[in-house]
Amino acid sequence: MLLGALVDAGVSFEALSETAAALNVGARLEKRKVMRGGIAATKVDVVTAEQANGEDATHAREHTHEFPPHEHHTHPHHAHEAHPEHEAHAHHEHEAQEHEAHSHSHAPHRHLSVILEIIRAARLSEAVKERACRAFQLLGEAEAAIHFIPLESVHFHEVGAVDTIVDIVCAAAGCEALGVDRWIASPLNVGSGTVKCQHGTLPVPAPATLALLGDAPVYSAGPPMERVTPTGAGVLRMLEVSYGPLPAMRVKATGYGAGGRDTPGEPNLLRLLVGEEAEATVDADRGEPIGVIETVIDDATPQLLAYVSELLLDAGAWDVYRAAVQMKKGRTGVEMKVLCSPDVAPRLRELILRETTTIGLHWRIETKIALDRELVMVKTQWGDVRIKVAHWPSGEVANSSPEYEDCRRLAQEHSIPLKDVMRAAIEAWGKAEKEGD
C-alpha cells in the first residue's frame, strides 16, 4: 500500500522497479489503477519468480491479495489489509494457506544474516540500504524476543522473504526519492480479532507488531481484521515516524495506495500527503495540537478524584481541572478535564476509565497557542527565584510571573508569607529589566 501511495504521489515506478531488480531475488513489480470504495488508487504488487512462471496461479492470486472485480472476500479470517505471510516470519503464516502447506513445506528458509547480505550487496544508495537493513534488524529482534530464540536463528520463509525484501527496500528507496525531512502518521488502527499462525491462534495485533510499534498511539475500530502488520510496523520504525494530527502544511502532492481487499463501505487505502510546513505567523499559525479529555462524575469521593488527578499528571497530562457541575435529577457532580499531548491521549483515556467510576468520556484535538517563554533567575533577600517571562513574536515582554515552587520553598525556609517572596521576586526582575535597558 505504501509503494502504491508513493507512486500515486509522483515517485517514479521505473525507479522502484530498478530497485527491485537490483536486489537480484527473482522478483519484479507490477502496478495498475484500481477502485477502492469509489476512490481511484494505485495498486503495486510484488511478483515472484514462482508466480511469474505460473506454477501455482491460485497461490499467486492470493499471495498478492487480488481478487476478481466482482468478488467480495468477506470471510472474517481472511479480512486482512495485508497478508501475514508477507510479514516475513515463517511462524506468522495465515490459516488461509494451511490447505497449501504442501507447496511451501519443501521450500528453504532465509536467515536474517542472509537477507542483510542481499540488501548490502545491491547496487543501491547507502541511505536506502541502511534504512532497509534497520527495518529487517527490528523485525528480527522482535521475532527473536517473542519466540525466545537467538537473533541468528530467526528465519524467513523463502517466498515470504522475497516479498518482504522487495517491499521494504523499495519503500526505503521510494521514501528517499521524496526527499522529505519528516514523517508524521495518524494514530494507528491496529484492528482486532485473531489470526492463525504456526504456533496456533494469536490475538490481533500480532505480538511482533506490538513489539515493533513500541509506544506509538494505537486503537482498534471496525470489523475484526489485522490492520497493521509486522512489515508495516517495521517500515514505520524504519522511517522514524512521529504521530499526531495533520500539521499545518501546504500540500504539494497526494497519493492513494490500494490494499488487496475491496471492503464494502470502507476504502482499503493508505493516503500519503506530501507538502511543506506552513510558516508560523503571529496568531493562529503558531498553534500546536492539544488533546482535551472530559468526563462528568457524580459517584466518586473527592479523595478518589484527587488521587486520579495525580495519576494523570504522572502519566503525562499537562494539566487536570476539576469543577463542580449541576447534573440531571438535581445531582451535583464533578467535571474532570485533562489537557495533554495527542500522543498520550489514548493512555490517559484508559487510565480515567480504569481508575474512576465513570462509564464514559469524550475527547477531541484542539489547537493550542502559546507565547515563547524563558526562565530568568533573580536574587531576593531570601534566595534565588526563577521568573517565567513570556514574549510576543516581536520580542516584547507579554507577561512575567515568579515560579511558585521557588517562592514556596523560600517562604517555608524563612517562615515568611509567600506573597512577600513573590512580590520581592517581581520587584527584583523589574529592577533588572530597567537596568538592562
C-alpha angles and dihedrals in degrees: 000000000000091000090052092049091049092052091044089053093054108275111142112259088202090058091051090048090052089051091054091048092049089062090063094211097129097257135117138185129248126190136191140160116258137173122241117181091338094309123114113233141165119254117200119190131190108226115199126205090254091056094043091054090052094233091146114010094179092052090047092054094049093041091060092042093235124140132181112280093250093051123097110192104205106156105128094228091057100042097108129136090219130019111253092221087065086061095084110243124098089218090064100064114145120238090239088076096048091097088055096047090116091065091057104032092086096047118108124239130238117221122218093254091055092051092049089052091052091053095045092049093054120104094246136121117282091239092057093047092047093052094045093048089050091055092051092045089054091047091050094047091050093051092045092052094046096048093036095234132131115273091241089058094060110110137182126217112256095242097035091047092056092052092046094047091052093042095052099039093046090047089053091049094046093049091050089052090058090060094210124161099211139031119206126180134185118245109289125252098213095182129224143242126068139293128206115234136169090275093050135262115348130184123253123274091053116237091248091053092052092047092052096045093056110173096351111136109258138175139171125235139149132027118342110277141118107268102168117042129194092257091051090049090048091053091050090052090045090057093045090232121196121208134228145093122316107289124226103277144146105242113225100173139009128201133188118201118194128222122214097256124074099206112193112246094005118077108223094219142133112214120206122194119193120191151118124279111253115248116250119250132189096278135006098014089060089067125119128195120268129184118228120196121185137180136160119222127190103169106053129096121242089244092057093049091048089051093049091048089057091048091051093051091047089050093057107277114149093213141348123209129192124190134172114248135181111241134190120296090028095288121150113224140171123247111213117199123185126195117199149139111287088238094065097038094097091053093048093047090054091048092054093049092047100043104035133056094245119118097199146018140178131224141181144177115250135174120259122200117198131176120233111268138197136181118235122190118223132180124236129181089262099044146290122323128187117229119207107218122191121202134201115233087260089062097251118135112259100178143343134198136170118250107259097216092053092050093044092052093051093045091054095043094051098031093236132133115279091226090060092055092047092049092048091050093052091047091051091050092047091051091049090050092053092048089050091054 
